[in-house]
């Protein structure tokens, strides 16, 4: 009947009007989801690539991006929360782990702290792998690292230089100016020794100067 709109007609009209809007919203949702996963993959791969160089700039950036990239959402909220919890545990250890050890903790205390940090890093990477759908064993996360010995020695030397430079600039230490050896010509050294011997003979054992009288004059003068 003319003037009457059936349910199917209404549905068709609604689909015609809302279709483009829903399509745009769906596209935006897909783009956001894709960008979020890209960020998470970058964070995970950066942490994995820098397991042997955890003070690298990219590694620090990746750690600082976790709290934003893994905010718990409706989908996968449990796995996202596991990543956040693991990150908070690691963050607390990194910032407070040596707080009670004094200004100069012994090597044993430092080694135990580093081991705790390593374990927490593994827990974080395992939680992130699960959130991304990757499968890694604890052994792969802990041991699957290649780091040439020379790189480690170079990094340690760089840290030592920076530390000593800091001490120098803050006035806590000074440049060592001790002279261990001076280059001297053999002739000059022999002349110096001869002069010292003559000076030594000019004084008595009690330190008084020896004076020779010649014809009533000191030193032979007339």
CORZI-V117043 format. One line per field, one symbol per residue. ss: DSSP state (@ for helix, = for strand, . for the rest). burial: # if it has 9 or more other ideal C-beta (glycine too) atoms within 8 Angstrom, else .. A space follows every 10 residues. Layout:
# CORZI-V117043
ss=???
burial=???
This chain:
# CORZI-V117043
ss=......@@@@ @@@@@@@@@@ @@@@@@@@@@ @@@@@@@@@@ @@@@@@@@@. ......@@@@ @@@@@@@@@. ......@@@@ @@@@@@@@@@ @@@@@@..@@ @.....@@@@ @@@@@@@@@@ @@@@@@@@@@ @@.....@@@ @@@.....@@ @@@@@@@@@@ @@@@@@@@@. .......... .....@@@@@ @@@@@@@@@@ @.=.....=. ..==..==.. ..
burial=.........# ..#....... .......... .....##.## ####.###.# ###.....## ###.###.## ......#.## #######.## ###...##.. ........## ..#..###.# ########## ##...#.... #......... ##..#..... ...#..##.. .......... ........#. .......... ..#....... ......#... ..
